[in-house]
Amino acid sequence: MEIYTVISKQIDDMYNEVFLPSLKKIEPDSEVNAVRIEFEGTGGIRTKGWYQAGWEKIRTLEKVSRRNNDEVIAFFDTDIIFLRPFCQDVLKLMENKDILIQRHYKYGKKLNLGVVFIKCNKKVNSYLNFVIKQRKQENSWDEDVMDKTIESSGLKFDLLPLTFSNESNEGFTQNSYLYHANELGNTFFSTSVQKKYKKLKKLYKKYYLKRRLF
């Protein structure tokens, strides 16, 4: 499976020391495409760099979806540790779907585009074009646009199971496919990037280096 992400110098350590090695340990045949962007600042939550990365995410998804070959691809944020193989299970879930997105919360239907799988086809491409235009018009966030419109979009859509966990839905659990450190925010003493990297690095050491799971 082709996998896309957005990286910058601010998150290089998180990408090189947790995201990429954990992904390659559990899905060694995956093809990783890292889109590099440049900006100043920490890249923490709601900073200019954070918004820039969000724009690059939705633009990359739209660009890839133009292939129109029904290939399934993934997009992940970089604040993720992978814990067990997921590609084959996702392909089964995607058999009758156009798009699968992570749950932001345990209950309700709020989306989190930090983990998304799409089928590259004209319907998906048309919808992502709409999201980009609507985001510009509303000066909002792609997830806000999709929260309001995806159910009426005509796409075959579903939320991923909670085994695709994040900080705001299930938290870290050992039986998860992955853990997304999404809501570890800025504090007086550290940025969200530092806080996420510290937690993910600790998990990587525990589950990969000390226990030698793989």
N, C-alpha and C positions, 0 to 999 in steps of 0.2 A: 504494500500500500504506500502511495506517495503521501508524505506528511509535510506540512508547511508550518512555519512559525516566523515571527519577526524578532530580530535581535538588534542590540546596540551595545556600545562599550559598557553601558551602565549595568547590563545583565550578563555580560560575557562569562563571569565566574559561575553564575547559576546555570547557564546554558551548558558550559563545558564540563562542569563538575557534578551536575545532578541530572538535568534534563536529558542530554544526549547520551551519557553512559548508561543510565537506567533504561532508556528506550532501546538502545542497541543490545543490551543484555537480554531483553525479553522479546524483542522483535528485530532480530539481526538482519533480516532481509528488507526492512523498511528503507525507503528512499527519502532522506530528509533534505528539504529545501529551506534554507534559512535566508530570509529577506532582511538585509542589513539596512538600518536607517541611522542617521546621525542627528543628534540634538544636544543641547547643553542642559545642565541641571541633573537632578537625581533620577528622573524617570519614575518617581513615586506616584501614588494614586492622585489623580486629578491635576497632575502637573502638565505642562505643555508637551513634554515628551510622551507622557501616558496617552494623551489625546492623539498625538501623531501616530503612535503605534496602533491605536484603534482604527484610524483611517486606513493605514496600510493593511491591516487585517481584512477589512471588508473589501478593499480594492483587490487584494490578492485572491480572495474567494471568487469575486466576480470574474477576474481574468481567467482563472483556471477553469471555471464552469463553462467558458465558451467552447471548450473542446467538443461538447455535445456527443460524447461517446458512451455515456452511462457508466463511466469509471467512477468508483468511490474513492474520494480523497479525504484527508483529515487536516484540520487546522487546530493547533494547540498554542495556548499561551506558554511562555517559557517557565513560569513559576509552578512546574509540575514535576512530580516524581512518578515513574511508571513502576508498577508492582507485579503485574502478571500479564501474560499475552492476551491481546484483545482483538486483533485483526480478524480472525476467523469468526468470532462471535459477532462482531460488528457487521461483517458482510452478510451474515444470516439475518440480523435485525434490519438491514438495509434492503432486503430482497424486494419488499413492496413499499419502500419509502424513498422520498427525494432528499430528505434532510433529517438528521438527528442532532439534537443540541442538549448540552448539559443543563440539569435543573439548577437554578440559582439557590433556591431554598428547598427544604425537604417537602414542604407542602405548597400547593398552588402551582401556577404555570409560568412564573417568571423565568426568563431564559438567561443563560450565561454562555456567551460566545467564546469563552476560553477553551472550550472543548466542543468541536462541531465536526460532523461528517456530512458531506454532500455528495450527491450523484450529479456528475457533470452533464447537464442537459439544458435545453432551451428554456424550460419552465423555471428552473433554478436560476439561470442566468438573467432572465427577465425580472424575476423577483429581486435579485440582488441589485440590479440596476435601479429598480424602484426604491430600494432601501437607501442607496447612496444619494439619489436625488432628494428623497424625503428628509434625510438627515441634514443635507445642506439647507433645504428650505426651512426646516424647523430649528436649525442650529442645535440639534440634539445628539443623542447617542444611538448607534445602530441597534443596540439591544432594546432601547425604548421604542424605536420604530417597529421592530419585529414583534415585541410584546403585544402591540396593538393590532398588527396586521397579518401575522403569519397564519392564523387559523382561517382567515377569509381569503388567503392567497391562492387557493386551489392546489397548493403543494401537498403531497403526501408526507406529513410531518409528524414527528413524535419526540418526546423527551427521552433522554437516555436514562437507564436505571440508575439507582442511587449507588451502585457499585462503581460508577464514574463519580467519585466523591470530590467534594471541595470543602473549604472551611465553613461555608455558610449553609450547606445542606446536611451532610452526614458527618462531617469532620473526618479525620484520618481513621481509617479502619484497615486492618490487615487483609481482609478478603476483597478489597477494592482492586479494580484494574489499575487505577491511578489515583493520586491525590493532588488536587489543585489548590494551592495556598492563596486563594483569591482575596480574602478580606482581612489580611494582616496589614493594617493601615499604617499611616505615618504617625509617629509619636514625637514628643519633644526631643527625645534622645536619638532617634533613628528614623530613616525613611522606610517606606513599605518594602522597597527592594532589599535593603539590608535585613529587615526582619524576616522576609520570606526566604532569603538565601540562608540565613542562620538556621531556620527550622528545617528546610529541605536538606541542607548539608548534614544536619544531625540525623535525620531519617535515613539518608543514604549510607552514612557510616554504620548505623545500627542494622539495617536490613540487607546491605550488600557487602560491606567490608568485614563486619564482626561475625554475622551469622552465616555469611557465604551462601545465600539462598540459591545463587545460580553459579 
